[in-house]
Amino acid sequence: MSDFDEVFDLVVVGSGGGSMCAGLVMRSAGKGVLILEKTDLVGGTSARSGGVMWMPNNPFMKRDGVEDSFEKATTYLDAVLGDQKDAPGASRERRRTYLTEAPRMVDFLGSQGVKLTRVTEWPDYYDERPGGSASGRTVVAELFDANELGSWKQKLRPSFIRAPVPATLEEMLELPGLKRSWRVKMLLLKLVVRGIIAKITGKDWVAGGAALQGRMLQAAVRTGVEIRTESPVTELIVEGGVVTGVVTVKEGRPWRVGARSGVLVNAGGFAHNQQMRDRYQPGTSVKWTMAAPGDTGEMIEEMMRQGAAIAQMEERVGCQVTLPPGAEEGEFKPTAQGMTASPHAILVDQSGVRYMNEGGSYMAYCKAMLERNKVVPAVPSWCVFDNQYMRNYMLAGTMPGSKKPQRWYDEGYLKQAGTIEELARKLNMGPARLRATVERFNQFVAQNRDEDFLRGERAYDRWLGDPFNKPSETLGSITEPPFYAVPVLPGDVGTYGGVVTDEYARVLRQDGSVIPGLYATGVSTASVMGRAYPGAGSSVGPSFVWGYVAAKHAATSANVGLPGRASNVAQVQVGSLART
Ligand SMILES: Cc1cc2nc3c(=O)[nH]c(=O)nc-3n(C[C@H](O)[C@H](O)[C@H](O)COP(=O)(O)OP(=O)(O)OC[C@H]3O[C@@H](n4cnc5c(N)ncnc54)[C@H](O)[C@@H]3O)c2cc1C
């Protein structure tokens, strides 16, 4: 039997999306919980993210009269995921639990004072399929005044949303239309006023993932969840086949922490581990990821050492990026999401051929690039656009119509030419091929129907485009010189495969048996979304929900095996999930 330096009910490894949610559940059951985070900041990639959670049938949809139900969401997930027999994370039982528990979790967080709301319009990524929602099912945190965290403020990992004025993600998404819309001009005015009031009243508004994890951190600290940074977990402690604790580091020496009800791993994926990428995701690079730096995969490997089955390891939350000079080294890479789905732009492979609906989900987009690359060089592919695009839309994080850095041209990132043929030559493509591709696309624009890839047929494609471009938000001709191209790479915002867990978030062995005392959530696990990305928030959402599910299970189960406690796995009670 172990001698522990300390004992809690639940020990959580990593301060990701599900961690503090699990902490709140444990505290509301009167249990002790410790979160161990290896970096100096709390919140993981979840804090860095947009903080969007895909929460079907959520209470805010009901509030706003947007139709949804468990049955409708089930129909949708089934239509998007299909059977996916090789994706055990997306088993029918787990899908069912996800769809049952997601709205309960939203209610639970509300009861804990975590202020959430929905985004008015963010279509599901396959909204045209049965059960799809054109309004969308996304839930986000309300803007959060980080000053409310007191001394914890310095420990909150910042979001990628950095606006000169305090703005929600939804507001930010509108700003590129500034020059062309009075409504957006009024919005900017509102944001400026909000910024001035914030200065006067001493508020530090944060948005997106930082608002979400900031609010979670505030609730966690308030309810007595213990959180320690710079506390890497190096090992799971296993006794008699039961996970009873972890080894971390305290004041420079190994520190053994016991866990009466279990250990929950919420330690992210392996986006920053090139060796694991080479093994599971060849052809992808740590240089193209935007995941937070702690995403290095060692806890997945540690769970594997303890017999955990893994699945879906080749899956990533792909995110197309375009990297101007200097961007590769930066933590925040400019995304190309929406760029090639905007009017006056297309994506072509290195032979000058268009090969996908540029309006697809970022996961599907990057998969398509890697697939295409098996046949024709397509990494990078090229976003080809014209002067109309340049005038109206953002490029690699720069505002529409702004002067682009000379370095972009000099170092060959941004190609410019007077004709499509000249552009093709600069891209080492056959001029006739690229000309034919552009002409065919222009023909589709004229008839307002993309016969090759149906871009614009679903609400999500149009949402990615420009609401002011008529008749199509996403189709616009490539006709006005100069013509331009920039490279697009299949980057990502994290990996999406890991250990296999059941409908109680318990980690399973290859033979399907449970590893007692071990739970996992987030991208440390094989996702419940399998090999697809049904809607915005399909990573942070599941991380929260499975953290919630794991803690409900742990809080109501017999203790799993500490000295003097019940250690017989058969005594572990399940079935508490339906009670909340
Ligand atoms: C810019 C950007 C925007 C995004 N927007 C969205 C979005 O809006 N919605 C969405 O669903 N997804 C989004 N994603 C993807 C999403 O953020 C991640 O996939 C998700 O946050 C992963 O959550 P997690 O809880 O699994 O892990 P994380 O939130 O990454 O947390 C894991 C934590 O564990 C810590 N850790 C790792 N190993 C150890 C160890 N050995 N000991 C202790 N601690 C450890 C890490 O340091 C980290 O803090 C975005 C990603 C990025 C980069």
The ligand as an SDF file (V2000), in Angstrom:
LIG
                    3D

 53 58  0  0  0  0  0  0  0  0999 V2000
   -6.9180   29.1890  -31.2920 C   0  0  0  0  0  0  0  0  0  0  0  0
   -7.7890   28.0190  -30.9740 C   0  0  0  0  0  0  0  0  0  0  0  0
   -9.1690   28.1620  -31.0130 C   0  0  0  0  0  0  0  0  0  0  0  0
   -9.9800   27.0480  -30.7170 C   0  0  0  0  0  0  0  0  0  0  0  0
  -11.3250   27.2310  -30.6180 N   0  0  0  0  0  0  0  0  0  0  0  0
  -12.1040   26.1940  -30.2200 C   0  0  0  0  0  0  0  0  0  0  0  0
  -13.4520   26.3970  -29.8900 C   0  0  0  0  0  0  0  0  0  0  0  0
  -13.9490   27.5290  -29.8660 O   0  0  0  0  0  0  0  0  0  0  0  0
  -14.1920   25.3060  -29.5610 N   0  0  0  0  0  0  0  0  0  0  0  0
  -13.6570   24.0370  -29.5190 C   0  0  0  0  0  0  0  0  0  0  0  0
  -14.3760   23.0860  -29.2290 O   0  0  0  0  0  0  0  0  0  0  0  0
  -12.3560   23.8430  -29.7710 N   0  0  0  0  0  0  0  0  0  0  0  0
  -11.5650   24.8810  -30.0690 C   0  0  0  0  0  0  0  0  0  0  0  0
  -10.2300   24.6830  -30.2330 N   0  0  0  0  0  0  0  0  0  0  0  0
   -9.6700   23.3520  -29.9260 C   0  0  0  0  0  0  0  0  0  0  0  0
   -9.7570   23.1520  -28.4110 C   0  0  0  0  0  0  0  0  0  0  0  0
   -9.3940   24.3460  -27.7710 O   0  0  0  0  0  0  0  0  0  0  0  0
   -8.9110   22.0160  -27.8520 C   0  0  0  0  0  0  0  0  0  0  0  0
   -9.0330   20.8800  -28.6580 O   0  0  0  0  0  0  0  0  0  0  0  0
   -9.4270   21.7200  -26.4380 C   0  0  0  0  0  0  0  0  0  0  0  0
   -9.3760   22.9070  -25.6790 O   0  0  0  0  0  0  0  0  0  0  0  0
   -8.6760   20.6370  -25.7310 C   0  0  0  0  0  0  0  0  0  0  0  0
   -9.1860   20.6400  -24.4290 O   0  0  0  0  0  0  0  0  0  0  0  0
   -8.7130   19.6330  -23.3130 P   0  0  0  0  0  0  0  0  0  0  0  0
   -9.5810   19.8960  -22.1410 O   0  0  0  0  0  0  0  0  0  0  0  0
   -8.6630   18.2740  -23.8300 O   0  0  0  0  0  0  0  0  0  0  0  0
   -7.2060   20.0460  -23.0210 O   0  0  0  0  0  0  0  0  0  0  0  0
   -6.5410   21.4280  -22.6790 P   0  0  0  0  0  0  0  0  0  0  0  0
   -7.5440   22.5150  -22.5230 O   0  0  0  0  0  0  0  0  0  0  0  0
   -5.4450   21.6670  -23.6350 O   0  0  0  0  0  0  0  0  0  0  0  0
   -5.9070   21.1980  -21.2380 O   0  0  0  0  0  0  0  0  0  0  0  0
   -4.9130   20.2470  -21.0100 C   0  0  0  0  0  0  0  0  0  0  0  0
   -4.0110   20.7530  -19.9090 C   0  0  0  0  0  0  0  0  0  0  0  0
   -3.2530   19.6740  -19.3700 O   0  0  0  0  0  0  0  0  0  0  0  0
   -1.9570   20.1280  -19.0580 C   0  0  0  0  0  0  0  0  0  0  0  0
   -1.0600   18.9610  -18.9640 N   0  0  0  0  0  0  0  0  0  0  0  0
   -0.5800   18.2070  -19.9860 C   0  0  0  0  0  0  0  0  0  0  0  0
    0.1890   17.2110  -19.5060 N   0  0  0  0  0  0  0  0  0  0  0  0
    0.1850   17.3360  -18.1520 C   0  0  0  0  0  0  0  0  0  0  0  0
    0.8170   16.6190  -17.0960 C   0  0  0  0  0  0  0  0  0  0  0  0
    1.6240   15.5810  -17.3280 N   0  0  0  0  0  0  0  0  0  0  0  0
    0.6190   17.0350  -15.8150 N   0  0  0  0  0  0  0  0  0  0  0  0
   -0.1820   18.0910  -15.5460 C   0  0  0  0  0  0  0  0  0  0  0  0
   -0.7790   18.8260  -16.5160 N   0  0  0  0  0  0  0  0  0  0  0  0
   -0.6120   18.4490  -17.8010 C   0  0  0  0  0  0  0  0  0  0  0  0
   -1.6410   21.0710  -20.1980 C   0  0  0  0  0  0  0  0  0  0  0  0
   -0.5750   21.9450  -19.8690 O   0  0  0  0  0  0  0  0  0  0  0  0
   -2.9880   21.7750  -20.3720 C   0  0  0  0  0  0  0  0  0  0  0  0
   -3.0530   22.9280  -19.5670 O   0  0  0  0  0  0  0  0  0  0  0  0
   -9.4030   25.7840  -30.4550 C   0  0  0  0  0  0  0  0  0  0  0  0
   -8.0270   25.6710  -30.3710 C   0  0  0  0  0  0  0  0  0  0  0  0
   -7.2200   26.7700  -30.6200 C   0  0  0  0  0  0  0  0  0  0  0  0
   -5.7310   26.6140  -30.5090 C   0  0  0  0  0  0  0  0  0  0  0  0
  1  2  1  0
  2  3  1  0
  2 52  2  0
  3  4  2  0
  4  5  1  0
  4 50  1  0
  5  6  2  0
  6  7  1  0
  6 13  1  0
  7  8  2  0
  7  9  1  0
  9 10  1  0
 10 11  2  0
 10 12  1  0
 12 13  2  0
 13 14  1  0
 14 15  1  0
 14 50  1  0
 15 16  1  0
 16 17  1  0
 16 18  1  0
 18 19  1  0
 18 20  1  0
 20 21  1  0
 20 22  1  0
 22 23  1  0
 23 24  1  0
 24 25  2  0
 24 26  1  0
 24 27  1  0
 27 28  1  0
 28 29  2  0
 28 30  1  0
 28 31  1  0
 31 32  1  0
 32 33  1  0
 33 34  1  0
 33 48  1  0
 34 35  1  0
 35 36  1  0
 35 46  1  0
 36 37  1  0
 36 45  1  0
 37 38  2  0
 38 39  1  0
 39 40  1  0
 39 45  2  0
 40 41  1  0
 40 42  2  0
 42 43  1  0
 43 44  2  0
 44 45  1  0
 46 47  1  0
 46 48  1  0
 48 49  1  0
 50 51  2  0
 51 52  1  0
 52 53  1  0
M  END
$$$$
